[in-house]
Amino acid sequence: MTHQRGCYVVCGRRCDDIQSLGWRRRAPLGGYTQVVGGPFPLWIVELDRVSKKERDGLVGMFGTRRVRDRDVFQWCYENVMQLRQKASPADLVGFDEMVSRFLDVLTPEQVLSRFAPAQRLEGLTPEQVLPRFAPAQRLAGLAPEQLVLALPDDLLRGLDATALAQLPDSVQSEIRKRLGR
């Protein structure tokens, strides 16, 4: 069922089609609308309204509400992955759209918690990561000679030659290369 411009689409039929069949809708109650006059019982369920009224996040996952309930997320994740593994691609019409909607409601924490720290950083450049840290955090754990290499070229030029001579050869070589000496 989808809702389009105040009209429900149920099993491919618009609400005016339902009326043309001689069926009628009773007044909605809490997100449920009974359709009477047909050969079988029929209910229209407004998923968003029912989810909100009944405080049911799982129902909301199938509507358009943005549900951020961890248990609902876990249930959907497990069942969506099982469905993908068990069903053939031909049986998964609309599956990608459902997964996309599912991913849209996830918080970054819900997504990132499933990955190891190295995987979280994969594909990010230092320029994307480093601004999130204070300068002291960026340099934490570096050896003194590495700290010297973290200095900008202008400051390196001002360092005393005697102090630079005490640094390891590899660091001195890197400084000479950077300063063009």
N, C-alpha and C positions, 0 to 999 in steps of 0.2 A: 504494500500500500504506500502510495506517496501522496503528498498534498500539493496541489497546484492551483494557485489563485483561488483559494477558498473552496476547492472541489477535490474530493478524494478520488483516487484511482485505486480500485480494488480488483485484484486479479485481472488487470488489463482493461477494466471497464470504468468509465467515468461515472460520477454520481448521477448525472442526468441520464446515462444509460440504465442505471439501476431503476430510476423512476419510469423509464420507458418500458421496462419489463413488468411494471405493475407492482414493484416492490416499493417499500417506503422505509425511511429511516426514523427511528424514534429519537427523542431528544437525547443528546449526548450526556453521559454521566461519568465524570471523573476520567475522561479520556476514552471511554468505551461507548460505542453507538451500535445499537442492535438494528439490523436490517430485517424487516418482516415481510412476509408475503411470498417468499421464495420456497423452493422445494426442500431446502435444508437450512439449518441454523447458520446465520452469518453475523459476524461482529466486525465492526471497524474499530481498530485499536490505534489511537494516536500515541505512538511510542514515547515521544517527548513529554507529553502531558502525563501519561501513566507513570513514566519514570520519575518525574518530579513529584507527583502526588503521592506515590507509593514509596518514594525514596529508594528506588531500585536502579542502581547504576548499570546492572547488566542489561536491563531493558533499554536504558538510555544509550548503550553502545550501538544498538541497532537503529536508533533514531538519529537525530542530528545534534543532540546535546553533547557538550564536551564533558565527558566523565573522567574524573581524575582519581578514581578509587583504585588502590593498589590490588585488592582482591579481584576486582573486575578485570583489571589489566592482566593479572596472572592467569585467570581463567581463559580469557580471550587469546592470550599469547599461546598457551598450551594447546587449545583446541584449533586455532587457526593453523598452527604448524602441523598438527596431526592431519588436518584436512588436506593440506598441501602435499604431504607425503603419501597419503592414501588414495587420493582422487586422480583421475586422469585429467590432462589439460582441457579436454572437451567438456568435462563435467564442471569445470570451474568458471563458467560464464559469470562475469561480474566479480570474480574473486579479487582481481587486482584493485578494483574500485573499493571493495570492502577492506582490503589490507591498507590501502591508502587512507581511508577514513579512520581506520584503527590507529595508524601511525600519527595522524594529525592530532589525536587527543592525548598522546603521550607527552609527559614532561621530559625534559632533557635527563633528569635524574633517573627516570624509569628506563630510558634507553641506555644511557651510559653505564648504569650499574651492571649491565649484562656483559660488559667488555673489560678486559684486563687493561691496566693503565697504559701499556705500550700501544694497545689497539686503539685506545681513545685518542692518542696523539698522532696516530698514523695519518699521513697526508697533510698535516698542519705544518706550516713554515715557522721558523723561530719568531718571525715578526708577528705572527698570529698568537703565539703562546706567551712570549716574554712580557708584553705590556700588562699582563694580568698579575705580575709579580713585582714587588718592591725591589729596588736596586740591591739591597742587602741579600734578599732571597735569590736573586739571579746569580750572585757571586758566591753564595754559600757553598763550601766544600772545595773550592778551587785552591790549589797550591799557590804560594806566594809568587812564583814565577809566572803562573797562569794569570794571576791578578794583574801583573805588569802588562801582559799582552792584552788585557781588557781595557787598558787606558787608550784614550784617543791619541792620534798621531801628534797633535800639538803638545800634549803633555809629555809624550815620549821624547820629543825633541828637547824638552827642558830638563830631562833627567841628567844627572852627573855621570860622566863617562866612567868614573871609578866604580860607581854603583852598578852600572850596566855591565861592566867587565866581570862582576861577581856572579852574574846570572849564568845558567847552563848555556852551552854553545848553541843548542837548538833554539833557545829563546833569543839569544843575541842575533842569530842568523835571521830569524823572523822579523826582529825589529829593524835590522839593516835593510831587509827586503821592503818592508812597509815604508821606511823613510827614504828609500832610494840611495843608500850609502854604500 
